[in-house]
Amino acid sequence: MSPRELPVHEANPWKTPLRDLGLTIHGTPLEKLLQGFLRELQQLGLTRVEPRFYLSTEWGVPFGTISIAIPFYLARSDLTKLHAERGGLVEGAGPADILRYLRHEMGHVFNYAYKLYEEAEWVRLFGDIDQDYIEEYRPRPFHPDFVRHLPGWYAQKHPDEDWAETFAVWMTPGLDWRRRYTRMPAALAKLEYCDRTMNLLRDREPLVREEELDEDVSAIGSSLDDFYQEHVPPGDAAPPEVDDALQTIFGELPAAVDPSAQERRSAAMLIRRLEHTLGTEVFRWTAYFPEHTRVLLRRLAERAESLGLAYPAEREADATVALTAFVTALALSHPSRAPSAAE
Protein backbone atom coordinates (compact mmCIF):
# COMPACT_ATOMS: atom_id res chain seq x y z
CA MET A 1 0.00 0.00 0.00
CA SER A 2 1.22 3.44 -0.84
CA PRO A 3 1.54 5.83 2.12
CA ARG A 4 -0.11 8.45 -0.10
CA GLU A 5 -3.43 6.74 0.54
CA LEU A 6 -3.19 7.90 4.15
CA PRO A 7 -3.07 11.45 5.50
CA VAL A 8 0.44 12.82 5.54
CA HIS A 9 1.66 13.53 9.04
CA GLU A 10 4.88 15.44 8.51
CA ALA A 11 7.63 12.86 7.86
CA ASN A 12 5.79 9.65 8.65
CA PRO A 13 2.15 9.01 7.67
CA TRP A 14 2.01 5.96 9.96
CA LYS A 15 2.45 8.32 12.90
CA THR A 16 -0.87 10.00 12.14
CA PRO A 17 -3.13 9.79 15.22
CA LEU A 18 -6.27 7.76 14.56
CA ARG A 19 -8.39 10.76 15.53
CA ASP A 20 -6.81 12.72 12.66
CA LEU A 21 -7.60 10.18 9.94
CA GLY A 22 -10.97 11.83 9.39
CA LEU A 23 -12.80 8.52 9.73
CA THR A 24 -16.57 8.58 9.66
CA ILE A 25 -19.49 6.29 8.93
CA HIS A 26 -21.47 9.01 7.16
CA GLY A 27 -21.22 8.95 3.39
CA THR A 28 -19.49 5.58 3.18
CA PRO A 29 -20.70 2.16 1.98
CA LEU A 30 -20.75 1.24 5.68
CA GLU A 31 -23.56 3.76 6.23
CA LYS A 32 -25.75 2.13 3.58
CA LEU A 33 -25.06 -1.27 5.08
CA LEU A 34 -26.16 -0.05 8.51
CA GLN A 35 -29.35 1.33 7.02
CA GLY A 36 -30.05 -2.10 5.56
CA PHE A 37 -29.38 -3.67 8.94
CA LEU A 38 -31.89 -1.36 10.62
CA ARG A 39 -34.44 -2.42 8.00
CA GLU A 40 -33.85 -6.03 9.07
CA LEU A 41 -34.77 -5.03 12.62
CA GLN A 42 -37.86 -3.19 11.40
CA GLN A 43 -39.03 -6.24 9.46
CA LEU A 44 -38.80 -8.22 12.70
CA GLY A 45 -40.82 -5.57 14.51
CA LEU A 46 -37.87 -4.68 16.74
CA THR A 47 -38.10 -0.91 16.62
CA ARG A 48 -38.09 0.05 20.29
CA VAL A 49 -34.29 -0.02 20.50
CA GLU A 50 -32.21 1.79 17.90
CA PRO A 51 -28.50 1.30 18.54
CA ARG A 52 -25.93 4.01 18.15
CA PHE A 53 -23.13 3.04 15.75
CA TYR A 54 -19.62 4.42 16.06
CA LEU A 55 -16.07 3.61 14.96
CA SER A 56 -13.64 2.14 17.46
CA THR A 57 -10.71 -0.26 17.60
CA GLU A 58 -12.84 -3.42 17.45
CA TRP A 59 -16.37 -4.76 17.47
CA GLY A 60 -18.15 -4.44 20.77
CA VAL A 61 -20.99 -3.13 22.90
CA PRO A 62 -19.92 -1.45 26.14
CA PHE A 63 -21.73 -3.22 28.96
CA GLY A 64 -24.96 -1.52 29.94
CA THR A 65 -25.26 0.49 26.72
CA ILE A 66 -26.97 0.27 23.33
CA SER A 67 -23.92 1.51 21.40
CA ILE A 68 -22.27 -0.73 18.80
CA ALA A 69 -18.58 -0.19 18.13
CA ILE A 70 -17.36 -1.04 14.61
CA PRO A 71 -13.67 -1.52 13.74
CA PHE A 72 -12.32 1.68 12.24
CA TYR A 73 -10.55 -0.17 9.43
CA LEU A 74 -13.93 -1.09 7.92
CA ALA A 75 -14.62 2.58 7.16
CA ARG A 76 -12.04 2.71 4.33
CA SER A 77 -10.84 0.10 1.89
CA ASP A 78 -7.17 1.09 2.23
CA LEU A 79 -7.32 0.59 5.99
CA THR A 80 -9.06 -2.77 5.58
CA LYS A 81 -6.24 -3.86 3.29
CA LEU A 82 -3.64 -2.58 5.74
CA HIS A 83 -5.26 -4.48 8.61
CA ALA A 84 -5.04 -7.73 6.64
CA GLU A 85 -1.43 -7.04 5.67
CA ARG A 86 -0.48 -6.39 9.28
CA GLY A 87 -1.77 -9.81 10.24
CA GLY A 88 -5.07 -8.94 11.84
CA LEU A 89 -8.30 -10.84 11.32
CA VAL A 90 -10.61 -8.74 9.14
CA GLU A 91 -13.83 -9.10 11.09
CA GLY A 92 -16.13 -7.97 8.33
CA ALA A 93 -14.65 -9.21 5.05
CA GLY A 94 -17.43 -7.92 2.83
CA PRO A 95 -21.05 -6.80 3.39
CA ALA A 96 -22.42 -10.24 4.32
CA ASP A 97 -19.70 -10.74 6.93
CA ILE A 98 -20.24 -7.28 8.42
CA LEU A 99 -23.94 -8.10 8.81
CA ARG A 100 -23.01 -11.30 10.65
CA TYR A 101 -21.08 -9.26 13.22
CA LEU A 102 -23.83 -6.65 13.46
CA ARG A 103 -26.43 -9.31 14.29
CA HIS A 104 -24.15 -10.65 17.01
CA GLU A 105 -23.60 -7.20 18.52
CA MET A 106 -27.32 -6.48 18.38
CA GLY A 107 -27.76 -9.49 20.63
CA HIS A 108 -25.65 -7.73 23.24
CA VAL A 109 -27.70 -4.55 22.76
CA PHE A 110 -30.99 -6.31 23.51
CA ASN A 111 -29.42 -8.16 26.42
CA TYR A 112 -28.33 -4.90 28.05
CA ALA A 113 -31.34 -2.80 26.99
CA TYR A 114 -33.78 -5.17 28.70
CA LYS A 115 -31.41 -6.67 31.29
CA LEU A 116 -32.25 -10.16 30.06
CA TYR A 117 -29.21 -11.50 31.87
CA GLU A 118 -31.09 -11.00 35.16
CA GLU A 119 -33.93 -13.33 34.17
CA ALA A 120 -33.94 -16.79 35.75
CA GLU A 121 -34.54 -18.61 32.46
CA TRP A 122 -31.72 -16.70 30.75
CA VAL A 123 -29.36 -17.70 33.56
CA ARG A 124 -30.53 -21.31 33.41
CA LEU A 125 -29.95 -21.55 29.66
CA PHE A 126 -26.83 -19.43 29.21
CA GLY A 127 -25.19 -19.11 32.63
CA ASP A 128 -24.13 -16.33 34.96
CA ILE A 129 -23.12 -13.16 33.13
CA ASP A 130 -20.74 -12.37 35.98
CA GLN A 131 -18.73 -15.45 35.14
CA ASP A 132 -15.07 -14.61 34.45
CA TYR A 133 -14.48 -13.52 30.86
CA ILE A 134 -11.55 -15.74 29.89
CA GLU A 135 -9.66 -14.56 26.83
CA GLU A 136 -7.70 -17.81 26.48
CA TYR A 137 -10.57 -20.20 25.89
CA ARG A 138 -10.36 -23.66 24.40
CA PRO A 139 -13.51 -24.42 22.37
CA ARG A 140 -15.02 -27.85 21.85
CA PRO A 141 -15.74 -28.07 18.11
CA PHE A 142 -19.29 -28.99 17.13
CA HIS A 143 -20.51 -29.08 20.73
CA PRO A 144 -24.29 -29.68 20.50
CA ASP A 145 -25.17 -27.19 23.24
CA PHE A 146 -24.11 -24.15 21.20
CA VAL A 147 -25.18 -22.51 17.97
CA ARG A 148 -22.61 -21.71 15.30
CA HIS A 149 -22.48 -18.22 13.83
CA LEU A 150 -19.16 -16.35 14.09
CA PRO A 151 -15.97 -18.32 13.42
CA GLY A 152 -13.96 -19.77 16.27
CA TRP A 153 -16.92 -21.43 18.06
CA TYR A 154 -17.50 -18.05 19.70
CA ALA A 155 -20.67 -19.02 21.57
CA GLN A 156 -18.53 -21.16 23.87
CA LYS A 157 -16.49 -18.24 25.16
CA HIS A 158 -18.90 -16.78 27.74
CA PRO A 159 -22.65 -16.76 28.58
CA ASP A 160 -23.00 -13.26 27.13
CA GLU A 161 -21.45 -14.45 23.85
CA ASP A 162 -23.60 -17.58 23.88
CA TRP A 163 -26.70 -15.39 24.01
CA ALA A 164 -25.41 -12.96 21.35
CA GLU A 165 -24.62 -15.83 18.99
CA THR A 166 -28.04 -17.38 19.63
CA PHE A 167 -29.73 -14.06 18.88
CA ALA A 168 -27.68 -13.65 15.69
CA VAL A 169 -28.75 -17.07 14.43
CA TRP A 170 -32.36 -16.27 15.31
CA MET A 171 -32.15 -12.93 13.47
CA THR A 172 -30.48 -14.16 10.29
CA PRO A 173 -32.93 -13.66 7.38
CA GLY A 174 -34.04 -16.81 5.61
CA LEU A 175 -32.41 -19.18 8.10
CA ASP A 176 -34.62 -22.08 9.20
CA TRP A 177 -33.02 -22.41 12.61
CA ARG A 178 -35.56 -24.93 13.85
CA ARG A 179 -34.63 -27.33 11.08
CA ARG A 180 -30.89 -26.68 11.39
CA TYR A 181 -30.80 -27.32 15.14
CA THR A 182 -33.50 -29.98 15.39
CA ARG A 183 -30.93 -32.59 16.46
CA MET A 184 -29.31 -30.25 18.99
CA PRO A 185 -31.97 -29.90 21.74
CA ALA A 186 -29.93 -27.69 24.08
CA ALA A 187 -29.08 -25.19 21.35
CA LEU A 188 -32.66 -25.34 20.05
CA ALA A 189 -34.01 -24.58 23.53
CA LYS A 190 -31.91 -21.40 23.58
CA LEU A 191 -33.26 -20.38 20.19
CA GLU A 192 -36.85 -21.04 21.25
CA TYR A 193 -36.28 -18.89 24.34
CA CYS A 194 -34.87 -16.14 22.13
CA ASP A 195 -37.89 -16.37 19.81
CA ARG A 196 -40.38 -16.10 22.69
CA THR A 197 -38.45 -13.28 24.32
CA MET A 198 -38.14 -11.16 21.18
CA ASN A 199 -41.86 -11.56 20.49
CA LEU A 200 -42.62 -10.27 23.99
CA LEU A 201 -40.23 -7.32 23.72
CA ARG A 202 -41.62 -5.91 20.47
CA ASP A 203 -44.04 -3.68 22.36
CA ARG A 204 -41.94 -2.97 25.45
CA GLU A 205 -39.80 0.08 26.02
CA PRO A 206 -36.18 -0.71 26.93
CA LEU A 207 -34.97 -0.35 30.49
CA VAL A 208 -31.63 1.06 29.32
CA ARG A 209 -30.91 3.70 26.67
CA GLU A 210 -27.35 4.56 27.67
CA GLU A 211 -25.09 5.43 24.69
CA GLU A 212 -21.73 5.79 26.39
CA LEU A 213 -18.88 5.12 23.92
CA ASP A 214 -15.69 3.16 24.56
CA GLU A 215 -12.58 4.06 22.54
CA ASP A 216 -14.36 6.30 20.06
CA VAL A 217 -11.89 6.62 17.17
CA SER A 218 -12.39 10.38 17.03
CA ALA A 219 -10.73 10.63 20.46
CA ILE A 220 -7.85 8.16 20.04
CA GLY A 221 -4.48 9.86 19.97
CA SER A 222 -2.39 6.76 19.21
CA SER A 223 -1.14 6.24 15.67
CA LEU A 224 -1.58 3.37 13.25
CA ASP A 225 1.87 2.13 14.22
CA ASP A 226 0.90 2.26 17.90
CA PHE A 227 -2.34 0.42 17.23
CA TYR A 228 -0.74 -2.49 15.41
CA GLN A 229 2.10 -2.81 17.88
CA GLU A 230 -0.45 -3.03 20.69
CA HIS A 231 -3.23 -5.05 19.07
CA VAL A 232 -1.29 -7.56 16.97
CA PRO A 233 0.45 -9.82 19.52
CA PRO A 234 3.86 -11.44 19.00
CA GLY A 235 2.47 -14.97 18.69
CA ASP A 236 3.74 -18.27 20.00
CA ALA A 237 7.22 -19.57 19.38
CA ALA A 238 7.64 -22.47 17.02
CA PRO A 239 8.39 -25.73 18.86
CA PRO A 240 12.04 -26.84 18.98
CA GLU A 241 11.24 -29.88 16.82
CA VAL A 242 10.06 -27.67 13.95
CA ASP A 243 13.04 -28.53 11.70
CA ASP A 244 12.20 -32.23 11.89
CA ALA A 245 8.54 -31.49 11.19
CA LEU A 246 9.35 -29.41 8.12
CA GLN A 247 11.70 -32.09 6.87
CA THR A 248 8.87 -34.59 7.26
CA ILE A 249 6.37 -32.39 5.43
CA PHE A 250 8.53 -31.49 2.46
CA GLY A 251 11.04 -34.33 2.45
CA GLU A 252 8.36 -36.98 2.00
CA LEU A 253 7.01 -35.57 -1.26
CA PRO A 254 8.91 -37.44 -3.97
CA ALA A 255 8.23 -36.55 -7.59
CA ALA A 256 6.15 -38.94 -9.66
CA VAL A 257 8.93 -39.27 -12.22
CA ASP A 258 12.68 -38.62 -12.35
CA PRO A 259 13.31 -35.94 -9.66
CA SER A 260 16.18 -34.47 -11.66
CA ALA A 261 13.78 -33.58 -14.47
CA GLN A 262 11.15 -31.98 -12.23
CA GLU A 263 10.64 -28.34 -11.30
CA ARG A 264 11.15 -27.80 -7.58
CA ARG A 265 9.65 -24.92 -5.66
CA SER A 266 10.70 -23.18 -2.47
CA ALA A 267 8.94 -24.43 0.66
CA ALA A 268 9.47 -21.02 2.28
CA MET A 269 7.67 -19.28 -0.59
CA LEU A 270 4.70 -21.63 -0.28
CA ILE A 271 4.43 -20.98 3.45
CA ARG A 272 4.53 -17.21 2.93
CA ARG A 273 1.93 -17.40 0.17
CA LEU A 274 -0.49 -19.27 2.44
CA GLU A 275 -0.05 -16.86 5.36
CA HIS A 276 -3.33 -14.98 5.09
CA THR A 277 -5.64 -17.76 3.93
CA LEU A 278 -4.29 -20.34 6.35
CA GLY A 279 -4.50 -17.98 9.30
CA THR A 280 -8.16 -17.23 8.62
CA GLU A 281 -9.18 -20.84 8.07
CA VAL A 282 -7.29 -22.19 11.09
CA PHE A 283 -9.10 -19.62 13.22
CA ARG A 284 -12.47 -20.64 11.83
CA TRP A 285 -12.10 -24.18 13.12
CA THR A 286 -9.80 -23.83 16.15
CA ALA A 287 -10.36 -20.26 17.50
CA TYR A 288 -6.59 -19.74 17.24
CA PHE A 289 -6.31 -16.14 16.11
CA PRO A 290 -4.61 -15.31 12.79
CA GLU A 291 -2.19 -12.93 14.52
CA HIS A 292 -0.53 -15.94 16.12
CA THR A 293 -0.70 -18.14 13.03
CA ARG A 294 0.92 -15.36 11.01
CA VAL A 295 3.92 -15.17 13.33
CA LEU A 296 4.20 -18.95 13.46
CA LEU A 297 4.14 -19.24 9.66
CA ARG A 298 6.81 -16.58 9.29
CA ARG A 299 9.05 -18.52 11.66
CA LEU A 300 8.36 -21.72 9.75
CA ALA A 301 9.23 -19.94 6.51
CA GLU A 302 12.52 -18.72 7.98
CA ARG A 303 13.45 -22.26 9.04
CA ALA A 304 12.41 -23.76 5.71
CA GLU A 305 14.55 -21.19 3.93
CA SER A 306 17.53 -21.88 6.20
CA LEU A 307 17.18 -25.61 5.54
CA GLY A 308 16.88 -25.08 1.81
CA LEU A 309 13.66 -27.10 1.66
CA ALA A 310 11.87 -27.53 -1.64
CA TYR A 311 9.18 -29.75 -3.09
CA PRO A 312 8.18 -31.02 -6.56
CA ALA A 313 5.88 -28.52 -8.27
CA GLU A 314 3.41 -31.27 -9.14
CA ARG A 315 3.00 -32.07 -5.42
CA GLU A 316 2.03 -28.57 -4.30
CA ALA A 317 -1.48 -29.62 -3.30
CA ASP A 318 -0.04 -32.40 -1.12
CA ALA A 319 2.43 -29.99 0.45
CA THR A 320 -0.37 -27.52 1.20
CA VAL A 321 -2.52 -30.20 2.87
CA ALA A 322 0.40 -31.46 4.97
CA LEU A 323 1.35 -27.94 6.06
CA THR A 324 -2.27 -27.09 6.92
CA ALA A 325 -2.59 -30.20 9.07
CA PHE A 326 0.65 -29.38 10.88
CA VAL A 327 -0.28 -25.76 11.62
CA THR A 328 -3.77 -26.82 12.76
CA ALA A 329 -2.23 -29.35 15.15
CA LEU A 330 -0.02 -26.61 16.61
CA ALA A 331 -3.04 -24.30 16.97
CA LEU A 332 -5.01 -26.98 18.80
CA SER A 333 -2.19 -27.37 21.30
CA HIS A 334 -2.74 -23.79 22.50
CA PRO A 335 -5.86 -22.11 23.88
CA SER A 336 -7.06 -19.17 21.82
CA ARG A 337 -5.37 -15.91 22.70
CA ALA A 338 -8.12 -13.99 21.04
CA PRO A 339 -8.62 -10.29 21.54
CA SER A 340 -12.15 -9.60 22.71
CA ALA A 341 -13.25 -8.96 19.18
CA ALA A 342 -16.97 -9.39 19.56
CA GLU A 343 -17.67 -8.56 23.18
GICOR-V698255 format. One record per residue. N is the residue number from 1. RES is the residue in one letter. D_CENTER is the distance of its C-alpha to the mean C-alpha in whole Angstrom. Layout:
n->N res->RES d_center->D_CENTER
n->N res->RES d_center->D_CENTER
//
This chain:
n->1 res->M d_center->23
n->2 res->S d_center->26
n->3 res->P d_center->26
n->4 res->R d_center->28
n->5 res->E d_center->25
n->6 res->L d_center->25
n->7 res->P d_center->27
n->8 res->V d_center->30
n->9 res->H d_center->30
n->10 res->E d_center->34
n->11 res->A d_center->33
n->12 res->N d_center->30
n->13 res->P d_center->27
n->14 res->W d_center->24
n->15 res->K d_center->26
n->16 res->T d_center->26
n->17 res->P d_center->24
n->18 res->L d_center->21
n->19 res->R d_center->24
n->20 res->D d_center->26
n->21 res->L d_center->24
n->22 res->G d_center->25
n->23 res->L d_center->22
n->24 res->T d_center->22
n->25 res->I d_center->21
n->26 res->H d_center->24
n->27 res->G d_center->25
n->28 res->T d_center->22
n->29 res->P d_center->20
n->30 res->L d_center->18
n->31 res->E d_center->21
n->32 res->K d_center->22
n->33 res->L d_center->19
n->34 res->L d_center->19
n->35 res->Q d_center->23
n->36 res->G d_center->22
n->37 res->F d_center->19
n->38 res->L d_center->22
n->39 res->R d_center->24
n->40 res->E d_center->22
n->41 res->L d_center->23
n->42 res->Q d_center->27
n->43 res->Q d_center->27
n->44 res->L d_center->26
n->45 res->G d_center->29
n->46 res->L d_center->26
n->47 res->T d_center->28
n->48 res->R d_center->29
n->49 res->V d_center->26
n->50 res->E d_center->24
n->51 res->P d_center->21
n->52 res->R d_center->21
n->53 res->F d_center->19
n->54 res->Y d_center->18
n->55 res->L d_center->16
n->56 res->S d_center->15
n->57 res->T d_center->13
n->58 res->E d_center->10
n->59 res->W d_center->9
n->60 res->G d_center->12
n->61 res->V d_center->15
n->62 res->P d_center->18
n->63 res->F d_center->20
n->64 res->G d_center->23
n->65 res->T d_center->22
n->66 res->I d_center->21
n->67 res->S d_center->19
n->68 res->I d_center->16
n->69 res->A d_center->14
n->70 res->I d_center->12
n->71 res->P d_center->11
n->72 res->F d_center->14
n->73 res->Y d_center->13
n->74 res->L d_center->13
n->75 res->A d_center->17
n->76 res->R d_center->18
n->77 res->S d_center->18
n->78 res->D d_center->19
n->79 res->L d_center->16
n->80 res->T d_center->13
n->81 res->K d_center->15
n->82 res->L d_center->16
n->83 res->H d_center->12
n->84 res->A d_center->12
n->85 res->E d_center->15
n->86 res->R d_center->15
n->87 res->G d_center->12
n->88 res->G d_center->9
n->89 res->L d_center->6
n->90 res->V d_center->7
n->91 res->E d_center->5
n->92 res->G d_center->8
n->93 res->A d_center->10
n->94 res->G d_center->13
n->95 res->P d_center->14
n->96 res->A d_center->14
n->97 res->D d_center->10
n->98 res->I d_center->11
n->99 res->L d_center->13
n->100 res->R d_center->11
n->101 res->Y d_center->9
n->102 res->L d_center->12
n->103 res->R d_center->14
n->104 res->H d_center->12
n->105 res->E d_center->13
n->106 res->M d_center->16
n->107 res->G d_center->16
n->108 res->H d_center->16
n->109 res->V d_center->19
n->110 res->F d_center->21
n->111 res->N d_center->21
n->112 res->Y d_center->22
n->113 res->A d_center->24
n->114 res->Y d_center->26
n->115 res->K d_center->26
n->116 res->L d_center->25
n->117 res->Y d_center->24
n->118 res->E d_center->28
n->119 res->E d_center->29
n->120 res->A d_center->30
n->121 res->E d_center->29
n->122 res->W d_center->25
n->123 res->V d_center->26
n->124 res->R d_center->28
n->125 res->L d_center->25
n->126 res->F d_center->22
n->127 res->G d_center->23
n->128 res->D d_center->24
n->129 res->I d_center->22
n->130 res->D d_center->23
n->131 res->Q d_center->22
n->132 res->D d_center->21
n->133 res->Y d_center->17
n->134 res->I d_center->16
n->135 res->E d_center->13
n->136 res->E d_center->15
n->137 res->Y d_center->14
n->138 res->R d_center->15
n->139 res->P d_center->15
n->140 res->R d_center->17
n->141 res->P d_center->16
n->142 res->F d_center->18
n->143 res->H d_center->19
n->144 res->P d_center->22
n->145 res->D d_center->21
n->146 res->F d_center->18
n->147 res->V d_center->16
n->148 res->R d_center->13
n->149 res->H d_center->11
n->150 res->L d_center->7
n->151 res->P d_center->6
n->152 res->G d_center->8
n->153 res->W d_center->11
n->154 res->Y d_center->9
n->155 res->A d_center->13
n->156 res->Q d_center->14
n->157 res->K d_center->13
n->158 res->H d_center->16
n->159 res->P d_center->18
n->160 res->D d_center->17
n->161 res->E d_center->13
n->162 res->D d_center->15
n->163 res->W d_center->17
n->164 res->A d_center->14
n->165 res->E d_center->13
n->166 res->T d_center->17
n->167 res->F d_center->17
n->168 res->A d_center->15
n->169 res->V d_center->16
n->170 res->W d_center->20
n->171 res->M d_center->19
n->172 res->T d_center->18
n->173 res->P d_center->21
n->174 res->G d_center->23
n->175 res->L d_center->21
n->176 res->D d_center->24
n->177 res->W d_center->22
n->178 res->R d_center->26
n->179 res->R d_center->26
n->180 res->R d_center->23
n->181 res->Y d_center->23
n->182 res->T d_center->27
n->183 res->R d_center->27
n->184 res->M d_center->25
n->185 res->P d_center->27
n->186 res->A d_center->25
n->187 res->A d_center->22
n->188 res->L d_center->24
n->189 res->A d_center->26
n->190 res->K d_center->23
n->191 res->L d_center->23
n->192 res->E d_center->26
n->193 res->Y d_center->26
n->194 res->C d_center->24
n->195 res->D d_center->26
n->196 res->R d_center->29
n->197 res->T d_center->27
n->198 res->M d_center->26
n->199 res->N d_center->30
n->200 res->L d_center->31
n->201 res->L d_center->29
n->202 res->R d_center->30
n->203 res->D d_center->33
n->204 res->R d_center->33
n->205 res->E d_center->32
n->206 res->P d_center->29
n->207 res->L d_center->30
n->208 res->V d_center->28
n->209 res->R d_center->27
n->210 res->E d_center->26
n->211 res->E d_center->24
n->212 res->E d_center->24
n->213 res->L d_center->21
n->214 res->D d_center->19
n->215 res->E d_center->19
n->216 res->D d_center->20
n->217 res->V d_center->19
n->218 res->S d_center->23
n->219 res->A d_center->24
n->220 res->I d_center->22
n->221 res->G d_center->25
n->222 res->S d_center->23
n->223 res->S d_center->22
n->224 res->L d_center->20
n->225 res->D d_center->21
n->226 res->D d_center->21
n->227 res->F d_center->17
n->228 res->Y d_center->16
n->229 res->Q d_center->18
n->230 res->E d_center->17
n->231 res->H d_center->13
n->232 res->V d_center->13
n->233 res->P d_center->15
n->234 res->P d_center->18
n->235 res->G d_center->16
n->236 res->D d_center->19
n->237 res->A d_center->22
n->238 res->A d_center->23
n->239 res->P d_center->26
n->240 res->P d_center->29
n->241 res->E d_center->30
n->242 res->V d_center->28
n->243 res->D d_center->31
n->244 res->D d_center->32
n->245 res->A d_center->29
n->246 res->L d_center->29
n->247 res->Q d_center->32
n->248 res->T d_center->32
n->249 res->I d_center->29
n->250 res->F d_center->31
n->251 res->G d_center->34
n->252 res->E d_center->35
n->253 res->L d_center->34
n->254 res->P d_center->38
n->255 res->A d_center->39
n->256 res->A d_center->40
n->257 res->V d_center->43
n->258 res->D d_center->45
n->259 res->P d_center->42
n->260 res->S d_center->45
n->261 res->A d_center->44
n->262 res->Q d_center->41
n->263 res->E d_center->38
n->264 res->R d_center->36
n->265 res->R d_center->32
n->266 res->S d_center->31
n->267 res->A d_center->28
n->268 res->A d_center->27
n->269 res->M d_center->26
n->270 res->L d_center->25
n->271 res->I d_center->22
n->272 res->R d_center->21
n->273 res->R d_center->21
n->274 res->L d_center->18
n->275 res->E d_center->16
n->276 res->H d_center->13
n->277 res->T d_center->14
n->278 res->L d_center->14
n->279 res->G d_center->11
n->280 res->T d_center->9
n->281 res->E d_center->11
n->282 res->V d_center->12
n->283 res->F d_center->8
n->284 res->R d_center->8
n->285 res->W d_center->12
n->286 res->T d_center->12
n->287 res->A d_center->9
n->288 res->Y d_center->10
n->289 res->F d_center->8
n->290 res->P d_center->9
n->291 res->E d_center->11
n->292 res->H d_center->13
n->293 res->T d_center->14
n->294 res->R d_center->15
n->295 res->V d_center->17
n->296 res->L d_center->18
n->297 res->L d_center->19
n->298 res->R d_center->21
n->299 res->R d_center->23
n->300 res->L d_center->24
n->301 res->A d_center->25
n->302 res->E d_center->27
n->303 res->R d_center->29
n->304 res->A d_center->29
n->305 res->E d_center->31
n->306 res->S d_center->33
n->307 res->L d_center->34
n->308 res->G d_center->35
n->309 res->L d_center->33
n->310 res->A d_center->33
n->311 res->Y d_center->33
n->312 res->P d_center->35
n->313 res->A d_center->33
n->314 res->E d_center->34
n->315 res->R d_center->32
n->316 res->E d_center->29
n->317 res->A d_center->27
n->318 res->D d_center->28
n->319 res->A d_center->27
n->320 res->T d_center->23
n->321 res->V d_center->23
n->322 res->A d_center->25
n->323 res->L d_center->23
n->324 res->T d_center->19
n->325 res->A d_center->21
n->326 res->F d_center->22
n->327 res->V d_center->19
n->328 res->T d_center->17
n->329 res->A d_center->20
n->330 res->L d_center->19
n->331 res->A d_center->16
n->332 res->L d_center->17
n->333 res->S d_center->20
n->334 res->H d_center->17
n->335 res->P d_center->16
n->336 res->S d_center->12
n->337 res->R d_center->12
n->338 res->A d_center->9
n->339 res->P d_center->9
n->340 res->S d_center->9
n->341 res->A d_center->6
n->342 res->A d_center->8
n->343 res->E d_center->11
//
